[in-house]
């Protein structure tokens, strides 16, 4: 499943990031790597979402969040 399909309040483990190379490098610099835990905090009307990664809140657009493959943590 993708991060965009996730629900608010749930924790997910990143399995892969499949966007342009420059965007992938930027996300990795922000801490979104394979195996990282991500929590969805909020979702905005036009597809943007607020996530928490390693204690930092980030906003991602629909295009980027739909290209991040995740697995729900138990």
mmCIF file of the N, C-alpha and C atoms, coordinates in Angstrom:
data_MODEL
# 
_entry.id   MODEL 
# 
loop_
_atom_site.group_PDB 
_atom_site.id 
_atom_site.type_symbol 
_atom_site.label_atom_id 
_atom_site.label_alt_id 
_atom_site.label_comp_id 
_atom_site.label_asym_id 
_atom_site.label_entity_id 
_atom_site.label_seq_id 
_atom_site.pdbx_PDB_ins_code 
_atom_site.Cartn_x 
_atom_site.Cartn_y 
_atom_site.Cartn_z 
_atom_site.occupancy 
_atom_site.B_iso_or_equiv 
_atom_site.pdbx_formal_charge 
_atom_site.auth_seq_id 
_atom_site.auth_comp_id 
_atom_site.auth_asym_id 
_atom_site.auth_atom_id 
_atom_site.pdbx_PDB_model_num 
ATOM 1   N N  . UNK A 1 1  ? 0.839  -1.173 0.000  1.00 0.00 ? 1  UNK A N  1 
ATOM 2   C CA . UNK A 1 1  ? 0.000  0.000  0.000  1.00 0.00 ? 1  UNK A CA 1 
ATOM 3   C C  . UNK A 1 1  ? 0.885  1.237  0.000  1.00 0.00 ? 1  UNK A C  1 
ATOM 4   N N  . UNK A 1 2  ? 0.313  2.358  -0.344 1.00 0.00 ? 2  UNK A N  1 
ATOM 5   C CA . UNK A 1 2  ? 1.082  3.606  -0.356 1.00 0.00 ? 2  UNK A CA 1 
ATOM 6   C C  . UNK A 1 2  ? 0.756  4.428  0.878  1.00 0.00 ? 2  UNK A C  1 
ATOM 7   N N  . UNK A 1 3  ? 1.618  5.373  1.181  1.00 0.00 ? 3  UNK A N  1 
ATOM 8   C CA . UNK A 1 3  ? 1.405  6.247  2.325  1.00 0.00 ? 3  UNK A CA 1 
ATOM 9   C C  . UNK A 1 3  ? 0.114  7.043  2.150  1.00 0.00 ? 3  UNK A C  1 
ATOM 10  N N  . UNK A 1 4  ? -0.206 7.418  0.933  1.00 0.00 ? 4  UNK A N  1 
ATOM 11  C CA . UNK A 1 4  ? -1.424 8.182  0.661  1.00 0.00 ? 4  UNK A CA 1 
ATOM 12  C C  . UNK A 1 4  ? -2.682 7.405  1.061  1.00 0.00 ? 4  UNK A C  1 
ATOM 13  N N  . UNK A 1 5  ? -2.632 6.087  0.985  1.00 0.00 ? 5  UNK A N  1 
ATOM 14  C CA . UNK A 1 5  ? -3.777 5.247  1.336  1.00 0.00 ? 5  UNK A CA 1 
ATOM 15  C C  . UNK A 1 5  ? -3.917 5.035  2.837  1.00 0.00 ? 5  UNK A C  1 
ATOM 16  N N  . UNK A 1 6  ? -2.942 5.460  3.618  1.00 0.00 ? 6  UNK A N  1 
ATOM 17  C CA . UNK A 1 6  ? -2.947 5.238  5.065  1.00 0.00 ? 6  UNK A CA 1 
ATOM 18  C C  . UNK A 1 6  ? -4.009 6.047  5.781  1.00 0.00 ? 6  UNK A C  1 
ATOM 19  N N  . UNK A 1 7  ? -4.236 5.668  7.041  1.00 0.00 ? 7  UNK A N  1 
ATOM 20  C CA . UNK A 1 7  ? -5.249 6.359  7.837  1.00 0.00 ? 7  UNK A CA 1 
ATOM 21  C C  . UNK A 1 7  ? -4.581 7.192  8.931  1.00 0.00 ? 7  UNK A C  1 
ATOM 22  N N  . UNK A 1 8  ? -5.271 8.223  9.352  1.00 0.00 ? 8  UNK A N  1 
ATOM 23  C CA . UNK A 1 8  ? -4.755 9.142  10.364 1.00 0.00 ? 8  UNK A CA 1 
ATOM 24  C C  . UNK A 1 8  ? -4.552 8.406  11.683 1.00 0.00 ? 8  UNK A C  1 
ATOM 25  N N  . UNK A 1 9  ? -3.424 8.648  12.319 1.00 0.00 ? 9  UNK A N  1 
ATOM 26  C CA . UNK A 1 9  ? -3.111 8.071  13.618 1.00 0.00 ? 9  UNK A CA 1 
ATOM 27  C C  . UNK A 1 9  ? -2.367 6.749  13.564 1.00 0.00 ? 9  UNK A C  1 
ATOM 28  N N  . UNK A 1 10 ? -2.240 6.158  12.394 1.00 0.00 ? 10 UNK A N  1 
ATOM 29  C CA . UNK A 1 10 ? -1.579 4.858  12.263 1.00 0.00 ? 10 UNK A CA 1 
ATOM 30  C C  . UNK A 1 10 ? -0.084 5.029  12.009 1.00 0.00 ? 10 UNK A C  1 
ATOM 31  N N  . UNK A 1 11 ? 0.677  4.019  12.436 1.00 0.00 ? 11 UNK A N  1 
ATOM 32  C CA . UNK A 1 11 ? 2.121  3.982  12.190 1.00 0.00 ? 11 UNK A CA 1 
ATOM 33  C C  . UNK A 1 11 ? 2.411  3.036  11.034 1.00 0.00 ? 11 UNK A C  1 
ATOM 34  N N  . UNK A 1 12 ? 3.340  3.444  10.171 1.00 0.00 ? 12 UNK A N  1 
ATOM 35  C CA . UNK A 1 12 ? 3.701  2.651  9.001  1.00 0.00 ? 12 UNK A CA 1 
ATOM 36  C C  . UNK A 1 12 ? 5.210  2.562  8.887  1.00 0.00 ? 12 UNK A C  1 
ATOM 37  N N  . UNK A 1 13 ? 5.684  1.473  8.314  1.00 0.00 ? 13 UNK A N  1 
ATOM 38  C CA . UNK A 1 13 ? 7.111  1.292  8.033  1.00 0.00 ? 13 UNK A CA 1 
ATOM 39  C C  . UNK A 1 13 ? 7.327  1.521  6.541  1.00 0.00 ? 13 UNK A C  1 
ATOM 40  N N  . UNK A 1 14 ? 8.276  2.379  6.206  1.00 0.00 ? 14 UNK A N  1 
ATOM 41  C CA . UNK A 1 14 ? 8.569  2.681  4.809  1.00 0.00 ? 14 UNK A CA 1 
ATOM 42  C C  . UNK A 1 14 ? 9.243  1.475  4.168  1.00 0.00 ? 14 UNK A C  1 
ATOM 43  N N  . UNK A 1 15 ? 8.729  1.043  3.023  1.00 0.00 ? 15 UNK A N  1 
ATOM 44  C CA . UNK A 1 15 ? 9.272  -0.093 2.278  1.00 0.00 ? 15 UNK A CA 1 
ATOM 45  C C  . UNK A 1 15 ? 10.037 0.354  1.040  1.00 0.00 ? 15 UNK A C  1 
ATOM 46  N N  . UNK A 1 16 ? 9.679  1.503  0.485  1.00 0.00 ? 16 UNK A N  1 
ATOM 47  C CA . UNK A 1 16 ? 10.363 1.991  -0.713 1.00 0.00 ? 16 UNK A CA 1 
ATOM 48  C C  . UNK A 1 16 ? 9.860  3.365  -1.109 1.00 0.00 ? 16 UNK A C  1 
ATOM 49  N N  . UNK A 1 17 ? 10.737 4.154  -1.719 1.00 0.00 ? 17 UNK A N  1 
ATOM 50  C CA . UNK A 1 17 ? 10.395 5.492  -2.202 1.00 0.00 ? 17 UNK A CA 1 
ATOM 51  C C  . UNK A 1 17 ? 10.616 5.490  -3.709 1.00 0.00 ? 17 UNK A C  1 
ATOM 52  N N  . UNK A 1 18 ? 9.546  5.739  -4.462 1.00 0.00 ? 18 UNK A N  1 
ATOM 53  C CA . UNK A 1 18 ? 9.608  5.613  -5.922 1.00 0.00 ? 18 UNK A CA 1 
ATOM 54  C C  . UNK A 1 18 ? 9.204  6.917  -6.598 1.00 0.00 ? 18 UNK A C  1 
ATOM 55  N N  . UNK A 1 19 ? 10.024 7.952  -6.420 1.00 0.00 ? 19 UNK A N  1 
ATOM 56  C CA . UNK A 1 19 ? 9.821  9.241  -7.084 1.00 0.00 ? 19 UNK A CA 1 
ATOM 57  C C  . UNK A 1 19 ? 11.103 9.611  -7.811 1.00 0.00 ? 19 UNK A C  1 
ATOM 58  N N  . UNK A 1 20 ? 11.131 10.814 -8.376 1.00 0.00 ? 20 UNK A N  1 
ATOM 59  C CA . UNK A 1 20 ? 12.312 11.260 -9.101 1.00 0.00 ? 20 UNK A CA 1 
ATOM 60  C C  . UNK A 1 20 ? 13.537 11.220 -8.178 1.00 0.00 ? 20 UNK A C  1 
ATOM 61  N N  . UNK A 1 21 ? 14.699 11.040 -8.757 1.00 0.00 ? 21 UNK A N  1 
ATOM 62  C CA . UNK A 1 21 ? 15.936 10.872 -7.985 1.00 0.00 ? 21 UNK A CA 1 
ATOM 63  C C  . UNK A 1 21 ? 16.209 12.045 -7.048 1.00 0.00 ? 21 UNK A C  1 
ATOM 64  N N  . UNK A 1 22 ? 15.998 13.268 -7.513 1.00 0.00 ? 22 UNK A N  1 
ATOM 65  C CA . UNK A 1 22 ? 16.256 14.440 -6.669 1.00 0.00 ? 22 UNK A CA 1 
ATOM 66  C C  . UNK A 1 22 ? 15.313 14.466 -5.470 1.00 0.00 ? 22 UNK A C  1 
ATOM 67  N N  . UNK A 1 23 ? 14.067 14.110 -5.674 1.00 0.00 ? 23 UNK A N  1 
ATOM 68  C CA . UNK A 1 23 ? 13.087 14.086 -4.583 1.00 0.00 ? 23 UNK A CA 1 
ATOM 69  C C  . UNK A 1 23 ? 13.425 12.959 -3.614 1.00 0.00 ? 23 UNK A C  1 
ATOM 70  N N  . UNK A 1 24 ? 13.831 11.809 -4.142 1.00 0.00 ? 24 UNK A N  1 
ATOM 71  C CA . UNK A 1 24 ? 14.219 10.683 -3.296 1.00 0.00 ? 24 UNK A CA 1 
ATOM 72  C C  . UNK A 1 24 ? 15.386 11.071 -2.386 1.00 0.00 ? 24 UNK A C  1 
ATOM 73  N N  . UNK A 1 25 ? 16.385 11.736 -2.922 1.00 0.00 ? 25 UNK A N  1 
ATOM 74  C CA . UNK A 1 25 ? 17.526 12.171 -2.117 1.00 0.00 ? 25 UNK A CA 1 
ATOM 75  C C  . UNK A 1 25 ? 17.100 13.147 -1.027 1.00 0.00 ? 25 UNK A C  1 
ATOM 76  N N  . UNK A 1 26 ? 16.187 14.047 -1.354 1.00 0.00 ? 26 UNK A N  1 
ATOM 77  C CA . UNK A 1 26 ? 15.701 15.024 -0.364 1.00 0.00 ? 26 UNK A CA 1 
ATOM 78  C C  . UNK A 1 26 ? 14.926 14.321 0.746  1.00 0.00 ? 26 UNK A C  1 
ATOM 79  N N  . UNK A 1 27 ? 14.078 13.375 0.390  1.00 0.00 ? 27 UNK A N  1 
ATOM 80  C CA . UNK A 1 27 ? 13.321 12.629 1.394  1.00 0.00 ? 27 UNK A CA 1 
ATOM 81  C C  . UNK A 1 27 ? 14.254 11.826 2.295  1.00 0.00 ? 27 UNK A C  1 
ATOM 82  N N  . UNK A 1 28 ? 15.296 11.244 1.713  1.00 0.00 ? 28 UNK A N  1 
ATOM 83  C CA . UNK A 1 28 ? 16.266 10.498 2.510  1.00 0.00 ? 28 UNK A CA 1 
ATOM 84  C C  . UNK A 1 28 ? 17.003 11.425 3.472  1.00 0.00 ? 28 UNK A C  1 
ATOM 85  N N  . UNK A 1 29 ? 17.297 12.635 3.022  1.00 0.00 ? 29 UNK A N  1 
ATOM 86  C CA . UNK A 1 29 ? 17.957 13.602 3.895  1.00 0.00 ? 29 UNK A CA 1 
ATOM 87  C C  . UNK A 1 29 ? 17.044 14.014 5.052  1.00 0.00 ? 29 UNK A C  1 
ATOM 88  N N  . UNK A 1 30 ? 15.745 13.983 4.829  1.00 0.00 ? 30 UNK A N  1 
ATOM 89  C CA . UNK A 1 30 ? 14.781 14.315 5.879  1.00 0.00 ? 30 UNK A CA 1 
ATOM 90  C C  . UNK A 1 30 ? 14.480 13.122 6.787  1.00 0.00 ? 30 UNK A C  1 
ATOM 91  N N  . UNK A 1 31 ? 15.011 11.947 6.452  1.00 0.00 ? 31 UNK A N  1 
ATOM 92  C CA . UNK A 1 31 ? 14.849 10.786 7.307  1.00 0.00 ? 31 UNK A CA 1 
ATOM 93  C C  . UNK A 1 31 ? 13.870 9.749  6.818  1.00 0.00 ? 31 UNK A C  1 
ATOM 94  N N  . UNK A 1 32 ? 13.324 9.922  5.627  1.00 0.00 ? 32 UNK A N  1 
ATOM 95  C CA . UNK A 1 32 ? 12.380 8.937  5.089  1.00 0.00 ? 32 UNK A CA 1 
ATOM 96  C C  . UNK A 1 32 ? 13.170 7.923  4.265  1.00 0.00 ? 32 UNK A C  1 
ATOM 97  N N  . UNK A 1 33 ? 13.608 6.853  4.937  1.00 0.00 ? 33 UNK A N  1 
ATOM 98  C CA . UNK A 1 33 ? 14.389 5.782  4.324  1.00 0.00 ? 33 UNK A CA 1 
ATOM 99  C C  . UNK A 1 33 ? 13.643 4.471  4.508  1.00 0.00 ? 33 UNK A C  1 
ATOM 100 N N  . UNK A 1 34 ? 14.098 3.430  3.818  1.00 0.00 ? 34 UNK A N  1 
ATOM 101 C CA . UNK A 1 34 ? 13.512 2.108  4.011  1.00 0.00 ? 34 UNK A CA 1 
ATOM 102 C C  . UNK A 1 34 ? 13.674 1.692  5.467  1.00 0.00 ? 34 UNK A C  1 
ATOM 103 N N  . UNK A 1 35 ? 12.596 1.210  6.066  1.00 0.00 ? 35 UNK A N  1 
ATOM 104 C CA . UNK A 1 35 ? 12.625 0.756  7.444  1.00 0.00 ? 35 UNK A CA 1 
ATOM 105 C C  . UNK A 1 35 ? 12.267 1.815  8.469  1.00 0.00 ? 35 UNK A C  1 
ATOM 106 N N  . UNK A 1 36 ? 12.132 3.065  8.053  1.00 0.00 ? 36 UNK A N  1 
ATOM 107 C CA . UNK A 1 36 ? 11.788 4.148  8.963  1.00 0.00 ? 36 UNK A CA 1 
ATOM 108 C C  . UNK A 1 36 ? 10.303 4.092  9.319  1.00 0.00 ? 36 UNK A C  1 
ATOM 109 N N  . UNK A 1 37 ? 9.983  4.396  10.573 1.00 0.00 ? 37 UNK A N  1 
ATOM 110 C CA . UNK A 1 37 ? 8.592  4.456  11.001 1.00 0.00 ? 37 UNK A CA 1 
ATOM 111 C C  . UNK A 1 37 ? 8.039  5.853  10.756 1.00 0.00 ? 37 UNK A C  1 
ATOM 112 N N  . UNK A 1 38 ? 6.843  5.906  10.167 1.00 0.00 ? 38 UNK A N  1 
ATOM 113 C CA . UNK A 1 38 ? 6.173  7.156  9.834  1.00 0.00 ? 38 UNK A CA 1 
ATOM 114 C C  . UNK A 1 38 ? 4.779  7.113  10.439 1.00 0.00 ? 38 UNK A C  1 
ATOM 115 N N  . UNK A 1 39 ? 4.339  8.228  11.028 1.00 0.00 ? 39 UNK A N  1 
ATOM 116 C CA . UNK A 1 39 ? 2.986  8.309  11.583 1.00 0.00 ? 39 UNK A CA 1 
ATOM 117 C C  . UNK A 1 39 ? 2.227  9.397  10.845 1.00 0.00 ? 39 UNK A C  1 
ATOM 118 N N  . UNK A 1 40 ? 0.996  9.102  10.423 1.00 0.00 ? 40 UNK A N  1 
ATOM 119 C CA . UNK A 1 40 ? 0.163  10.085 9.743  1.00 0.00 ? 40 UNK A CA 1 
ATOM 120 C C  . UNK A 1 40 ? -0.570 10.891 10.805 1.00 0.00 ? 40 UNK A C  1 
ATOM 121 N N  . UNK A 1 41 ? -0.339 12.198 10.825 1.00 0.00 ? 41 UNK A N  1 
ATOM 122 C CA . UNK A 1 41 ? -0.946 13.070 11.821 1.00 0.00 ? 41 UNK A CA 1 
ATOM 123 C C  . UNK A 1 41 ? -2.225 13.717 11.326 1.00 0.00 ? 41 UNK A C  1 
ATOM 124 N N  . UNK A 1 42 ? -2.264 14.126 10.077 1.00 0.00 ? 42 UNK A N  1 
ATOM 125 C CA . UNK A 1 42 ? -3.420 14.849 9.543  1.00 0.00 ? 42 UNK A CA 1 
ATOM 126 C C  . UNK A 1 42 ? -3.445 14.748 8.023  1.00 0.00 ? 42 UNK A C  1 
ATOM 127 N N  . UNK A 1 43 ? -4.607 14.988 7.468  1.00 0.00 ? 43 UNK A N  1 
ATOM 128 C CA . UNK A 1 43 ? -4.771 14.967 6.014  1.00 0.00 ? 43 UNK A CA 1 
ATOM 129 C C  . UNK A 1 43 ? -5.544 16.213 5.608  1.00 0.00 ? 43 UNK A C  1 
ATOM 130 N N  . UNK A 1 44 ? -5.053 16.917 4.618  1.00 0.00 ? 44 UNK A N  1 
ATOM 131 C CA . UNK A 1 44 ? -5.706 18.132 4.143  1.00 0.00 ? 44 UNK A CA 1 
ATOM 132 C C  . UNK A 1 44 ? -6.642 17.817 2.982  1.00 0.00 ? 44 UNK A C  1 
ATOM 133 N N  . UNK A 1 45 ? -7.441 18.793 2.604  1.00 0.00 ? 45 UNK A N  1 
ATOM 134 C CA . UNK A 1 45 ? -8.486 18.587 1.593  1.00 0.00 ? 45 UNK A CA 1 
ATOM 135 C C  . UNK A 1 45 ? -7.992 18.154 0.219  1.00 0.00 ? 45 UNK A C  1 
ATOM 136 N N  . UNK A 1 46 ? -6.953 18.778 -0.261 1.00 0.00 ? 46 UNK A N  1 
ATOM 137 C CA . UNK A 1 46 ? -6.524 18.516 -1.635 1.00 0.00 ? 46 UNK A CA 1 
ATOM 138 C C  . UNK A 1 46 ? -5.460 17.429 -1.735 1.00 0.00 ? 46 UNK A C  1 
ATOM 139 N N  . UNK A 1 47 ? -5.360 16.572 -0.734 1.00 0.00 ? 47 UNK A N  1 
ATOM 140 C CA . UNK A 1 47 ? -4.455 15.440 -0.819 1.00 0.00 ? 47 UNK A CA 1 
ATOM 141 C C  . UNK A 1 47 ? -3.174 15.553 -0.033 1.00 0.00 ? 47 UNK A C  1 
ATOM 142 N N  . UNK A 1 48 ? -2.833 16.736 0.439  1.00 0.00 ? 48 UNK A N  1 
ATOM 143 C CA . UNK A 1 48 ? -1.614 16.890 1.235  1.00 0.00 ? 48 UNK A CA 1 
ATOM 144 C C  . UNK A 1 48 ? -1.803 16.227 2.591  1.00 0.00 ? 48 UNK A C  1 
ATOM 145 N N  . UNK A 1 49 ? -0.710 15.770 3.172  1.00 0.00 ? 49 UNK A N  1 
ATOM 146 C CA . UNK A 1 49 ? -0.799 15.154 4.496  1.00 0.00 ? 49 UNK A CA 1 
ATOM 147 C C  . UNK A 1 49 ? 0.362  15.600 5.361  1.00 0.00 ? 49 UNK A C  1 
ATOM 148 N N  . UNK A 1 50 ? 0.112  15.593 6.675  1.00 0.00 ? 50 UNK A N  1 
ATOM 149 C CA . UNK A 1 50 ? 1.135  15.913 7.659  1.00 0.00 ? 50 UNK A CA 1 
ATOM 150 C C  . UNK A 1 50 ? 1.558  14.594 8.290  1.00 0.00 ? 50 UNK A C  1 
ATOM 151 N N  . UNK A 1 51 ? 2.870  14.332 8.282  1.00 0.00 ? 51 UNK A N  1 
ATOM 152 C CA . UNK A 1 51 ? 3.379  13.090 8.867  1.00 0.00 ? 51 UNK A CA 1 
ATOM 153 C C  . UNK A 1 51 ? 4.435  13.421 9.922  1.00 0.00 ? 51 UNK A C  1 
ATOM 154 N N  . UNK A 1 52 ? 4.714  12.440 10.760 1.00 0.00 ? 52 UNK A N  1 
ATOM 155 C CA . UNK A 1 52 ? 5.780  12.584 11.747 1.00 0.00 ? 52 UNK A CA 1 
ATOM 156 C C  . UNK A 1 52 ? 6.836  11.529 11.473 1.00 0.00 ? 52 UNK A C  1 
ATOM 157 N N  . UNK A 1 53 ? 8.088  11.997 11.336 1.00 0.00 ? 53 UNK A N  1 
ATOM 158 C CA . UNK A 1 53 ? 9.223  11.117 11.068 1.00 0.00 ? 53 UNK A CA 1 
ATOM 159 C C  . UNK A 1 53 ? 10.323 11.479 12.053 1.00 0.00 ? 53 UNK A C  1 
ATOM 160 N N  . UNK A 1 54 ? 10.686 10.541 12.914 1.00 0.00 ? 54 UNK A N  1 
ATOM 161 C CA . UNK A 1 54 ? 11.776 10.735 13.873 1.00 0.00 ? 54 UNK A CA 1 
ATOM 162 C C  . UNK A 1 54 ? 11.625 12.038 14.663 1.00 0.00 ? 54 UNK A C  1 
ATOM 163 N N  . UNK A 1 55 ? 10.412 12.330 15.115 1.00 0.00 ? 55 UNK A N  1 
ATOM 164 C CA . UNK A 1 55 ? 10.162 13.512 15.938 1.00 0.00 ? 55 UNK A CA 1 
ATOM 165 C C  . UNK A 1 55 ? 9.952  14.801 15.173 1.00 0.00 ? 55 UNK A C  1 
ATOM 166 N N  . UNK A 1 56 ? 10.014 14.765 13.853 1.00 0.00 ? 56 UNK A N  1 
ATOM 167 C CA . UNK A 1 56 ? 9.843  15.953 13.024 1.00 0.00 ? 56 UNK A CA 1 
ATOM 168 C C  . UNK A 1 56 ? 8.570  15.836 12.204 1.00 0.00 ? 56 UNK A C  1 
ATOM 169 N N  . UNK A 1 57 ? 7.808  16.929 12.134 1.00 0.00 ? 57 UNK A N  1 
ATOM 170 C CA . UNK A 1 57 ? 6.590  16.928 11.326 1.00 0.00 ? 57 UNK A CA 1 
ATOM 171 C C  . UNK A 1 57 ? 6.906  17.436 9.926  1.00 0.00 ? 57 UNK A C  1 
ATOM 172 N N  . UNK A 1 58 ? 6.400  16.733 8.925  1.00 0.00 ? 58 UNK A N  1 
ATOM 173 C CA . UNK A 1 58 ? 6.613  17.099 7.528  1.00 0.00 ? 58 UNK A CA 1 
ATOM 174 C C  . UNK A 1 58 ? 5.281  17.124 6.793  1.00 0.00 ? 58 UNK A C  1 
ATOM 175 N N  . UNK A 1 59 ? 5.179  17.977 5.799  1.00 0.00 ? 59 UNK A N  1 
ATOM 176 C CA . UNK A 1 59 ? 4.011  18.003 4.933  1.00 0.00 ? 59 UNK A CA 1 
ATOM 177 C C  . UNK A 1 59 ? 4.418  17.428 3.584  1.00 0.00 ? 59 UNK A C  1 
ATOM 178 N N  . UNK A 1 60 ? 3.622  16.486 3.079  1.00 0.00 ? 60 UNK A N  1 
ATOM 179 C CA . UNK A 1 60 ? 3.877  15.876 1.777  1.00 0.00 ? 60 UNK A CA 1 
ATOM 180 C C  . UNK A 1 60 ? 2.657  16.055 0.889  1.00 0.00 ? 60 UNK A C  1 
ATOM 181 N N  . UNK A 1 61 ? 2.898  16.341 -0.372 1.00 0.00 ? 61 UNK A N  1 
ATOM 182 C CA . UNK A 1 61 ? 1.812  16.439 -1.328 1.00 0.00 ? 61 UNK A CA 1 
ATOM 183 C C  . UNK A 1 61 ? 1.334  15.063 -1.765 1.00 0.00 ? 61 UNK A C  1 
ATOM 184 N N  . UNK A 1 62 ? 0.215  15.060 -2.472 1.00 0.00 ? 62 UNK A N  1 
ATOM 185 C CA . UNK A 1 62 ? -0.394 13.808 -2.919 1.00 0.00 ? 62 UNK A CA 1 
ATOM 186 C C  . UNK A 1 62 ? 0.537  13.014 -3.830 1.00 0.00 ? 62 UNK A C  1 
ATOM 187 N N  . UNK A 1 63 ? 1.222  13.693 -4.743 1.00 0.00 ? 63 UNK A N  1 
ATOM 188 C CA . UNK A 1 63 ? 2.108  13.009 -5.687 1.00 0.00 ? 63 UNK A CA 1 
ATOM 189 C C  . UNK A 1 63 ? 3.209  12.238 -4.953 1.00 0.00 ? 63 UNK A C  1 
ATOM 190 N N  . UNK A 1 64 ? 3.823  12.879 -3.987 1.00 0.00 ? 64 UNK A N  1 
ATOM 191 C CA . UNK A 1 64 ? 4.927  12.233 -3.260 1.00 0.00 ? 64 UNK A CA 1 
ATOM 192 C C  . UNK A 1 64 ? 4.409  11.125 -2.357 1.00 0.00 ? 64 UNK A C  1 
ATOM 193 N N  . UNK A 1 65 ? 3.344  11.389 -1.605 1.00 0.00 ? 65 UNK A N  1 
ATOM 194 C CA . UNK A 1 65 ? 2.844  10.378 -0.664 1.00 0.00 ? 65 UNK A CA 1 
ATOM 195 C C  . UNK A 1 65 ? 2.288  9.152  -1.380 1.00 0.00 ? 65 UNK A C  1 
ATOM 196 N N  . UNK A 1 66 ? 1.830  9.325  -2.608 1.00 0.00 ? 66 UNK A N  1 
ATOM 197 C CA . UNK A 1 66 ? 1.326  8.163  -3.352 1.00 0.00 ? 66 UNK A CA 1 
ATOM 198 C C  . UNK A 1 66 ? 2.456  7.349  -3.978 1.00 0.00 ? 66 UNK A C  1 
ATOM 199 N N  . UNK A 1 67 ? 3.693  7.827  -3.886 1.00 0.00 ? 67 UNK A N  1 
ATOM 200 C CA . UNK A 1 67 ? 4.852  7.110  -4.415 1.00 0.00 ? 67 UNK A CA 1 
ATOM 201 C C  . UNK A 1 67 ? 5.727  6.497  -3.321 1.00 0.00 ? 67 UNK A C  1 
ATOM 202 N N  . UNK A 1 68 ? 5.266  6.569  -2.082 1.00 0.00 ? 68 UNK A N  1 
ATOM 203 C CA . UNK A 1 68 ? 5.999  5.970  -0.961 1.00 0.00 ? 68 UNK A CA 1 
ATOM 204 C C  . UNK A 1 68 ? 5.257  4.702  -0.538 1.00 0.00 ? 68 UNK A C  1 
ATOM 205 N N  . UNK A 1 69 ? 5.908  3.563  -0.709 1.00 0.00 ? 69 UNK A N  1 
ATOM 206 C CA . UNK A 1 69 ? 5.307  2.280  -0.349 1.00 0.00 ? 69 UNK A CA 1 
ATOM 207 C C  . UNK A 1 69 ? 5.556  2.014  1.130  1.00 0.00 ? 69 UNK A C  1 
ATOM 208 N N  . UNK A 1 70 ? 4.476  1.631  1.841  1.00 0.00 ? 70 UNK A N  1 
ATOM 209 C CA . UNK A 1 70 ? 4.583  1.400  3.276  1.00 0.00 ? 70 UNK A CA 1 
ATOM 210 C C  . UNK A 1 70 ? 3.895  0.096  3.665  1.00 0.00 ? 70 UNK A C  1 
ATOM 211 N N  . UNK A 1 71 ? 4.190  -0.336 4.891  1.00 0.00 ? 71 UNK A N  1 
ATOM 212 C CA . UNK A 1 71 ? 3.540  -1.505 5.482  1.00 0.00 ? 71 UNK A CA 1 
ATOM 213 C C  . UNK A 1 71 ? 3.081  -1.093 6.867  1.00 0.00 ? 71 UNK A C  1 
ATOM 214 N N  . UNK A 1 72 ? 1.842  -1.405 7.222  1.00 0.00 ? 72 UNK A N  1 
ATOM 215 C CA . UNK A 1 72 ? 1.322  -1.033 8.534  1.00 0.00 ? 72 UNK A CA 1 
ATOM 216 C C  . UNK A 1 72 ? 2.024  -1.821 9.621  1.00 0.00 ? 72 UNK A C  1 
ATOM 217 N N  . UNK A 1 73 ? 2.400  -1.109 10.693 1.00 0.00 ? 73 UNK A N  1 
ATOM 218 C CA . UNK A 1 73 ? 3.052  -1.768 11.826 1.00 0.00 ? 73 UNK A CA 1 
ATOM 219 C C  . UNK A 1 73 ? 1.999  -2.332 12.759 1.00 0.00 ? 73 UNK A C  1 
ATOM 220 N N  . UNK A 1 74 ? 2.305  -3.464 13.349 1.00 0.00 ? 74 UNK A N  1 
ATOM 221 C CA . UNK A 1 74 ? 1.345  -4.120 14.242 1.00 0.00 ? 74 UNK A CA 1 
ATOM 222 C C  . UNK A 1 74 ? 1.289  -3.479 15.600 1.00 0.00 ? 74 UNK A C  1 
# 
